[in-house]
Amino acid sequence: MTVPFTDLRAQYLSIKAEIDAAVARVLDSGWYILGQEVAAFEREFAAYCGAAECVGVGSGTEALHLALLACGIGPGDEVITVSHTSVATVAAIALTGARPVLVDVDAETYTMDPASLEAAVTPRTRAIIPVHLYGHPADLSPILQLARRIGAWVIEDCAQAHGASYQGRSVGTWGDLGCFSFYPTKNLGALGDGGAVVGRDPALIERIRLLREYGWTTQARYVSQVRGLNSRLDELQAAILRVKLRYLDSWNETRRMLAARYQAWLPSSIAKPIERPGSRHVYHLYVVRVPNRDRLRTRLHEMGIGTGVHYPIPVHLQPAYQALALPAGSLAHTEQLVSEILSLPMSPMLAEEQIAEVAEAIRVAMEEG
């Protein structure tokens, strides 16, 4: 019995003819950077999200970085986000020169705890980045209410939540800007790096367009209107993403179906993910909590079951961020869950029979003690 944690090749093979045709179309065009494919993907992804506009960029980290820069975030400012996230979220804040302020997560959804957020606000708070972790939306209503009260920007980190929704509306469209990653393992993944920013404010979107390519405009190329960067989604990745976008909803429905099988078949002693009322979970990852996590993970590996841990060390306890002065014990829920979380195989390419095998392997391993 072998169940991989993920199988990107299987996804490619399922739509190989379409992907190959899209790549050939770009190669034949002779235009490889910021051409028709990127423009078309930007229109299509904006429409999918229900956003006014979209800007394709080089990665999810760069999407967050550019969004922060577009909002004028820089040295002397504070940006609040969670410690239980990919380090990319915090790295993007640090790149602006602003100070990351890390708060605890809700014990059930592992997303930003609104009470912890409110306690962290200071006169220097300029922006808030809620992370829609594992595919479950953060509780945006109280976050947005607080942001409006204090005059802070809200930039949604949607890197793991393509197609997720909150109160019937897509994530990424609630805050001032929404940032997506198209890293290959994402629900909508390229075959390389890529990212996007969506939004409704034309001035913010235009500033991101300027920032992604040295501050140039289409009318005045090689003339920098602002100090920009090089963060461009390339034509090959855009063409591939256009193909995959057509499958995203059906793939997400498959993820939700497989998650339901896990919910039914896993032992009751395991803490399973929840879906809050009003939220639509798209299960980028299926994450359980279990005592003796490392022992279980080792046993599953011996049985041919791939697993992951997302993430083993909170950002505030990592060497690079010790200057934030958040000692061990500062964020109770975060520090407790990282010793217990385990990501089980989750991919729209998995079969129900494989989910049953994983559940049975876990039952056997737990009975062994």
Disulfide bonds with the S-S distance in Angstrom:
none
